[in-house]
Amino acid sequence: MVADVENQKTPLMSSQEELRAERVISLLEHDNVGKLREMLDEWGKNCVWRPRPNNKEIALVETSLHIAVKKNAPRCLQALLDGNPPEEVLDAPDDDGATPLLVAVAEAQPNLVEMLINAGAHINARNDKGQSVLHILTYITSRGAESEKVLQDLTDLLLRQKGIDLEPHAHLTPLAAAASKLPQEHGVSKNGLISLCRKLVNAGASLQEDGGDGTIEKVLLNKQALPAVLEDVEQLPPPKRPAKSQFLDMIFMGKNIDDVKAFLRNQSPKDAHAAVNCRLGKQTLLFYAINISNEALVEVLINYGAKPRVLEVTNELPIHRAASRGHWSIFNLIINHMKINDRPVDLKDYTVSIIQKLMESNKKKDTSPEINHSKCLQRLMQDDVILNLNQEWMGQTALHVAASFNNQEAMSEFLSRGAFLGAHQTTVAHDHSNILDSLLPATLERAMDGCIVHCPITDDVSENENILNEDHRLKLDYRFLVPPTSEDIENERSINETETLMDISRSNRHRHAIKHPLVQVLLYAKWRKVLPLYLLNLGIYFIFVIILTAFVYSVKDLRILEAQAKNDLASGSGNGTINEKIENKQVTVNCFMGILLPITIYMLIREVFQIFFSREIYLKSIENYLEWFLVVIVIVLCSARFAADVTRHLAAWAMIVAWTLTLVTSGRHFPRQ
C-alpha cells in the first residue's frame, strides 16, 4: 500500500516482524500492569512501545503511550515510561500529529500529563494544526465537559512548567483563543474561560497579541470581560519564548523568507540546528516545506542543518514527498544535499517507493512549470544516485511500477540500466507473470539498443567513437536478461537464467528480439560456456547408445541360445558346446550391464533435473518421452527375463529409438560453425 499523495495518511508498510497491536491493547484496556511487564520482558521495550499493526498493509502510527492515555491506564503508562523511552517514542505523533502529552491534555487527565512531563515529554509540542497543550486546554475548557476542578488542576500543572511557551501561534495564541470563545453578554464566564484567561495573563501572556477582531485586550473589552480577567492580576513581563517555538510560528504563519533567515542568523549554531530539525505535528519542517513546495524555505532549512535522511512517522524520507510533488528544483536540491563528501546518494532501499511516488503523481495535471515528474525521474536516474532497480517492494520491482502506469519510456530506461526483465510480480501466495505483455516491441528494442555502447580504448571517457578503428570496442550490458544476485540468501528465489529468453521466444510480440545482436552474443557466450558439458553429455550418450546396441544384441543372442538349449534338453540330446556359449554370452551381457546401468542412472538423474528446473518446456518435447522410454527399456531388459521373440521386439524398438535420438541430437543441437 502506498501513502496517499495528498494527505500522507497511509504510511509505507514496514516489513519488520513485531508484537501484534491487539495483544498490547487488550492489556491497556484493563490496565493490566502485571501482564504488561511480562510482555516487556518477553518482547523487549521497543516492540511493546511500537506494536505491529493488526492490518499487515498499514503501519501503526500510534504508540502504546497514546493508547495507554486514551484507555486511561495510569499503571500501564508508568510501566511503559519506566523503560525510559527515547524522544522519538515519548514525543511520537499520531495520525493528527498529537504526541502522548497532547492526547493526555485533550483527555483531561492531569495525573497522566504529570507522568509524561516527569518522563521528559516535550511541553511545547504541536499537532498538525499548530496547536500546543495550552490551545488544547482552551478548547476543552470551552466545551465544559470536564469538572472545573480537573481543569483548574490541569491549568496550574501546565503553567508552572519551566520553559512552557505562553504564546504559541496556531493563528491565535491560547489567550486569544480563550478570549474568542467568551460569550458576548456581560462578560459572564463560560466554563472557567475567565479563570483560564486570568491565569494566562498572570503568567505573562500578552494582551496585545492579535485576537481576531483587534488585540486580545480589545476583544475582552468588547465582551465586557476585561475587568474580570484583570481582577487581582499582577501582570508579569512575558517570559522569553523558546527559539524553537518562535521558529515554528514563523514557518506555520508563512513569514517572509528574509525574516526566517534573519531569525536563524541571530541564533547560536546549536539553537538554529535544533530549530530547523523540530517537528510541526507529524512532519519535520523540511517535509512540511517540501509539501508546500517552498523552494526558498527548503534551501534555508537544509543550509542550517535540516536532515534530509530523517524518516517520517510514515516511514518516508523527505525525497518521497518531493517525488509526490514533482517540484524539480526541490527534488534536485534534496538529492544534492543527501550526498556525503560528494559521494553518490545511496537510495537502494527506497528505489521502488520513490519511483511509485513519481509515477502515481505524474497522472495529475499541473500547469506549473516547476512541476515535472518526468524530469525528476531523469534526475533520479543520474550516476550520482545509487539505485536498486531490482528491489522488491510489496511484491513488485521498479519495472512493474512503470508497467502499471504504461510508462514505456521509463521501462526502456530501467531495462537499459539493468532492471531484470524476467522479474515476476508477486502478491500473497500468488506469482504473476512478467511484464512482457505490457512492453511494446519498440520499447524492448530501444532498451536493447541502449545496452550496446561505445567502450573507450583509453581511460578518456570523451574519446570519439570510430567504428572503423581496428581496436574499436563495444560494451554490451546483459543485466536486464540475467537474474540479479541477492545478498539475502534465504529469500532469494531460484530463477533459470534462460527462462527470460524462453519467454521472449514464446511471445508473439517479442520473438523477433531473439535475433537482436545483444541476445545473439549473449546466447553465443552462454553456449561457449556450456559447450564442454554439452560435449561430455553427448559423448556419454554416444557411449550409451553403442553399449546399448551391443547389450540388446547380446541379450537377444543369449535368449536364443537359452531357447535352443531348452529344446535340446527336451529332445534328450544335450550339447555342452551350447552351455559353454551360454555362459560366455552371460558374462558378456553382465559386462555390458555393468557399464550400462551407471549411465542409465545418470540419464535418469538428468531427466529428473530437467523436469525440476524446466517442467513446462520439458513436457512439450517428444524427445524427452523417448529418452524415458530408453531408460525404462534398459531397466526392463536388465531386470526381467523374456522369451526370445519378446526380447527381439524390445531390442528392435530400443535400437530404433536410440539411433533416432542420436541422429536428432547430432543434427539439431550440434553447434554450427
N, C-alpha and C positions, 0 to 999 in steps of 0.2 A: 504494500500500500504506500502511495506516495503522498507526501504532505501537500495539502491544498495550496494552490499557487497564491491565492489571495489572502487567506486568513491564517495559514500555517497551523490550523487547529489539529491536524492529524500528523503526528510525528513519524519520522522514519523508523522502521522496525529495527529493533536491536536483536541480534542473534544470540545474546548471552543467556544461557540457561540459569534461571534463578528461582527462588522460592515463589510459589504462586500467591497472588494477592488475596484470594478468598480465605486462605488459611490465616493470614495475619488479621484481616478484617474481622473474622469471627471472634478472635481473641480480644480485639479492641472494642467490639460492641458490648462485651460483658466485662470489660476492664480486668481481664484475667491475667494479672501480672505474673503469677507463678508459671503458667504455661508459656507466657511470652519470654520470660528469662530462659526457660529451657530451649525455646526456639532460637534465642540469641546465641546460646552456647552451641547449639547443633549446627546452625546455618551460618553463623557469623553476623556481625553487625551490618555490614554493607548489604547483604541480601535482605535483611529484615527492614532496614531503612527504606530500601527501594525494591519492594517485591515485584515479581514478574506479573505482567497483566494477565487477566483472565482470557482475553481475546489475543491470540498469537499475533494478530495483524496490527495491534495497536499497543504502543509502549505506554506504560503507566506514568503520567506526569506527576500526579500526587505522590508525596512520600507518606510513610507511616505516621510521621509527625502531623501532617494535615489531617489524616483520618482520625488519629487519636484525639485531636482537638475537636473535630466535628462530632465524634461519638462521646465527647465529654468523659474521657478515660484518663483521669489525672495520674493514677498509679502506673498505668502502662506508659504514659507520656514521660514520667520521671525515669522509668526503666530505660526508655529509648534515649533520653538525654544523658543518663549515666554513662553511656558509651562514648561521650564526647564527640558528637557528630561534627564533621568539618563544616566549613562555611557553605559549601555547595549543597549540603543536605539541610543544615539548620535554616538557611535562607533560600531554600529552593522554591521557585514559583510554581503555582499550579496552572491550570488552563487559563485562568484570568489574571495571571501574574501575581497572585497573592501568596505571600510567604506564610508559614505556620503562624507567625506572630500576628499578621494582618487578619488571618482567619479567626484567631483566638479573640481579637478585639471585636470582630464582626459578630462572633457568637456570644459576646459579653460575658467572658469567663475570666475575671480578674486573677484567680489563682493560677490558671494556665498561662496567662500573659506574664505573670511574675516568674513562673518557672522558665519560660522561654527567654525572658530578659536575663535572668541569672545565668542561663546557659550560654549567653553571648549573642542572642539574636540581634540583628541589625534594627535599631529602633527607628531609623529613618527610611526603611524600605518603602518602595512604591509599587502599586499594582499597574496594570496596563493602562488605566485611566489617569495615572499620575497621582493617585490618592495615597496619602500616608495614614498612619494609625490615627492621627487627630482628625483627619477628614472622615474616616470611617466612624470614629467615636461621635462626631457631629451628626452623622446620618442615623445611627441607631438611637441617639438621644432624641432626635426629631420624631422618630417613629413612636417612641413612648412604650415600646413593647416590654421593656425591662423595668425592674423596680428602680426607683430613684436612688436607693442606697447603693445598688450594684453599679449604677452609672457614676455616682459620686466617687466610689472606691476606685473604679477604673480610671476616671479622670485624674484623681490625685496620684495614682500609681504612675501614670504616663508622664504627668507634668513634673514629677520630681526626678525623672531620669536625667542624668547628666548628658548633655550633648543633643537632646531632642530638638528638632527643628520646629519652631513655633509657626513659621510662615512658609511652609512648602506650598507651591502654587500648582493646583490642579485646576487652572483657570481662576479659581478663587482660593484664598487661604482658608484654613479651618475656621478662623474667626469670621471671615466674610461669609462662608457657607452657613455658619450658625446664625449670623445676622439675617441672611436672606430668608431663612426658614421661620423667623419670628412672625407672629400674627400682627396685623395692622392695628388692631384696636387696643388702645390704652396701654400698650407696652406690656400686656399681661404675659407672663411666662408660659411657654408651651413645653411641657415635659422636661423641664430643667434646662432649657436652652439659655435662659438668662444667667443661671448659675454657671453654665459652661463658659459663656462669653465673659463673665466676671473673672473666672479663674484664668482664662487665657490672657485677658488684659493685665491681670495682676502678675502673671508670669513674664510679661514683657511683649506680648503681641501688639503690633501697631494698629491704631485705629485709622491710620492714613492710607492704608492699602486700598486697592480697588475693591469695592463691594458690589459691583454690577451697575447700580444706579448712583454713581458717585463714590465717595470714600465710605469706608465702613462707619465712620462717625456720623456721616450724613444719613446713611441707611438707618442706623439706630435712632437717630434724632427724628427721622420721618415716621418711624414706627413707635415713637414715644417710649423707647426702651433705654435710651442713653443714661438717664439718671439712675435707673435700676442697675445697669451694668457697672456704672462708676461708683456705686454705693460702697463705702468702706474699702475702696481700692487704693492702694498705694502703688501707682503705676511706675514700674521699674523700667530702666532703659533696656531695650531689646538685647538679648544675648547675641553674641556673634554666631552667625549661621555657619554650619559646616560647608566647606568648599564643595563637596560632592553634591549637596542639596542645591546649592546655588547653580551649579553647572547643570544639574538635571532640569531645573526650572528654565534655564536659558534654552536648552535643547527642546524641551517639551512645548514651550511657548513660541518657538521659532524665531529666536532672536537673530539679529544680523550677524553674519559670519565674522565681520570685523570685531564685533563685541565679544564673540566667542574667543577669537584669537587673543584679544586684549586681556580677557579674564585669565586665560591659561598662561599668558606671559607673566602675569603678576603672581602666579602661584609658584611654590617650590617645585622642583622636578618630581619629588615624591608625591606631593598633593595633586599635581597635574596628571601624573600617570594613574593615580587612583581614581581621579575624576573621569578620565576618558574610558576607564575599564569598568565602571559601575553599570548597573542594570536599571532599565526602566520597565518594570513589570517582568515579563519572562524574556525580554530581549536585551541583549547588550546594546550599548549605544551605537556601536558600529553596525550591528544588524539593523537597528532602528533607522539609522541614516541611510543605509542601502535601501531599506524598504520604502522610504520616501523619495528615493532617487536624488539625494542631495550630494552631488559630487564634491562640492567645496567642503562640506562638513565631513564627509568620509576622509578626504585628504588631511584635514586638520586632525581628526581623531587618530589616524594612523601615524602622522608625524609626531604626535605627542605620546605614542606608545600603545595605542589600542591594538589588541592581539587578534590578528585575522585567523588564527588557528583554534580559537576557543569554541568548543561545541555548545550549541544552544540546548535548551531542555528537550528540543525536538530531534536531538542527535544530528543536527545540521551545522555546517560551517557557514560563516558569512557569505562564502562564494556560492553556496546553494541559493541564497536569496538573490545574489547578484545575477545568477543564471536565470532565476524566475523573472526578474525584472527586465533582463536583457539590455541594460544600460551599458553600452560597450566600454565607455571610458571608465566607469566604476569597476566593471569586470576586469579590465586590463590593470587598473590600479591595484585591485586586491591581489591578483596573481603576482604582480611585481613586488609587492610588499610581503608576500609569503615566502619569498626567497631568503635563504640564509647564506650569507657570504657569497652572493651571486651564484649559488648552486641551483640546479633545476628544482622546481617545486614538485614534491612527491605527492601525487593525488591518486595513487594506485588503489587505495581503499575506498575512494569516493567517485571513481570514474563513472560508473553506470548511473548513480543517483544524480550527478551533476548533468550528465547528458540527458537524462529523463526530464530534468527541470527545463533545460534549454528546448527540448523537443515539444513538450506539452504547452509551454508558454508561447512558442512560436506560432501556434494556431491563432492567437489573439491578434486582432487588427489594431495596430497602434501607429498613428501617423507621425509620432515624434521622431525626428531624425536621429536622436540619440539612442533610440530603441532598435536594436538589430541583433536578434538572437543568432542568426547565421554568422555574423561577424564575430560574435562571442565564441561560437563553436570553432571557427577558424583560429581564434586566439588560443583556445584551449588545446588545439592540436599542434601548436608550435613546439619546437625542440626543447624549449626551456621548461616544459611541463612533462613530468613522467606520469604516464597513464598505463592502466592495465585494461586494454580493450577486451580481454578475455575474462575479466572479473565476472563472477556470477553473483547477482544481487536479486534476491527474490525470484530465483529460477530463470533469470534472463541475463543476456550479455548486452553490451552496447549495440551490437548488430541487431538484436531482436527489438530493442527500443526504436532504432531508426526504421526498421521494417514495419513496426506497428503504426508509425506515422507516415509511412510510404515516402520517406526521405531518401530518394535514390542517390543524391549527391553525397549525403553523409555515409550511406552504406558503401559507396565506392571508395570514399576516403578511409573509412575504417578498415576495409579489406586491404587497401594498399599499405596500411600501417600495421598489418598483422592480425587483425581480428579473424578468428577461426571460422571459416565458412561452414564447417560441419557441426558447430555447437548446437545442441538441442535445447529448446525452451522447455523447462520443467516446472510443473506445479506439484502439489502434494499428491504423491503416488501416481503421477502421470508423466510420461515422457513424450513430448510433442516433436514433430518433425522440424528440420532445419528451415532456414529462410529462403531456400532456392525458389520456392513458388512466389515469394514476394519480390524477388530480384529480377529486374529486366535484363534481357540478354546484353543490351548495350552497356548497362551498368557493370556487369561482370567482366565484359571485355575491356572496358575502360579501366577497371581496377587491375586487371592482369597487365595491361599496358603500363600502368603506373608502377608495377613491381619490377620492371626492367629499366634500369637507369645506367647512365654512364659512370664508370668507375675510373677515377683519375689514376694514371700510372704513377705519378708522384704524389706527395702529400699535399700538393696545392689543389684545394677544392675548386678553385676558379679556373682550372686548366680547361682549355677549349676542347670540345668533343670533335674528334677527327676519325670518322669511321673508315677512312682509307689507310690509317696508320696500321702497320702490321702488328703493333703492340696494343691496338685498341682493345679495351676490356669493358665488359658489361657486368653489372651486378644484378643478380636475379634473386628476388625475395620470395621465398616459398611459404612464409609463415602462415598465411591465411589458408593454406591447403593441408597443413600438418598440425595435428592436435598439440596444443600447448602443454608444456610440462607444468606440474603443480607442486608447490612446496608442501601442500597438505596431502601426505601420502594416504591417510585414512579415508579422505573424502574424494580422492582422485578416481575418476571413472575410467575404466579401460576402453580405449577407442581405437578401432582399427585404422591404421594410417591410410589405407586405400579406400576406406568407406566413403569419404567425401568425393573422391574421384569416381567411384562407382555410382554415387548419387547423381553426379553431373552427367555421366554417360547414359543413365536411365531417364534423364529428364528430356522431354521433347523440346523444351525451350532452350536448354543449355548444352545439349550433347555435342554441338559443334565446337564448344570451347575446349574439348579434349584435344583438338588439333592446334590449339594455341601454342606458340613456341615455348612459353613458360611451362606448360603442362608436359609438353613433349620432352623437354630437357629434364624435368623432374622425374618423369617415368623412366627415361634412359638412365638417370643416376640411380634410381631405385633398382632398375634391372641389373645394372652392373654390380650393385651391392649384393643382390641375392643370387647372381649367376653361379658362384661356386656351389651354393647349396642346391640350386636347381640341377646343376650337372651331377652333383653327388646323388641326388634323388633319382635322376634319370639313369645313372649308372647302376644304382641298386635295383631299379625296376627292370632294366635290361637283364641283369643277372638273374632276377626273379623269374623273368619270362623264359630264359634259357633253361634254368634249373627246373622250372615247372614243366617245360616241354619234355625234358629228359625224364622227369619224375612220372608224368602221366603215361608216357610210353612204357616206362619200366613197370609201372603198376599194371598196365594193360597186359604186358607180356607175362607178368607174374600170375595174373588171374587165368590167362590162357594155359600156362604150364600147370597150374593147380587143377584146372578142369581136365586137362589131358591125363594127369596123374590119377585123378579120381576115376576116369573112365577105364584106365589100365587096371586099376585096382579092382574095379567092378567086374572086369572081364577075366580077372585072375592072372594077368600077365604083368608082374612087377617089372619096373625099369629103374635101376639105380642111377642111370645117367640123368633121367628126368628129375629125380630127387636132388641130385647134385646141382643141376641147373636152377632148381627152385631155391636152394639155399644160397647160391651165388647171386641170384636175382634179388632175393630178400635183403641181402647185405647191401646191394646197390640201392634198392628202394630206401632202406634205412639211412644210408649216407645222404641221399638227396633230401630225405625228410628232415634230417638234422640241419641241413642248410636252409631248407625252405621254411620251416616253422619260425625261426627268428625273424626272417624277412617278412613273413606273414604277420607276425605280431607287430613289427614296425609299421606295416601298412595299416593295420587295424588302429594303432595309436594315431597315425597320421590322419585317418578318416575322422576319428572322434575329435581330434584337434580342429579340423576344418569345420565340422558341424558346430562346435562350440563357438568359434570366432566368426564364422560367416554362414550362418544357417540358411538365410534366405537365398543367397546365391548358390550355395551348395545343393539345395534341394531342387534347383531348377536345371541342373546339369545331368544329362543321361550318362555321362562318363563315370560319375561318382557311383551310380547304381551298378554299372558294370564292374567297377572295382570291388564293390561289396560282394558281387556275385563270385568274383575270383577268390576273395577271402573265404567265403562260405564253401566253395568247391574244394579248396585246399584242405580246409578243416575236415570236410566230409571224407575226402579221399584218404586222409591220414588217420582218421579215427574209426572208419567203418569198412567192412568187407562186403563187396558186392559181387554179383556174378560177372562173368567176363563181358556179356553183352551190355549190362548196365554200366560197367566201368568204361567200356569202349565209347558209349554215348557221352558220359561225363567228360572223358578225356577229349573227345571231339569238340564239345562246347567250350571246354576250358581253353583249348588251342585257338578256337575262333575268336573268343573274347580277348584273350591275352594279346594275340598278334594284332587284332583290330585296334586295341588301345595303344599298342606300341607304334603303329603307323600314324594314328591320330596325334599322339603326343609328339612324335618326331616332326610331323608335317605342320601342325598348327602352332605349337609352342616353342619350337626351337628357334633361337634368335636369328633373324635375317641380317645378313651383313650388307 
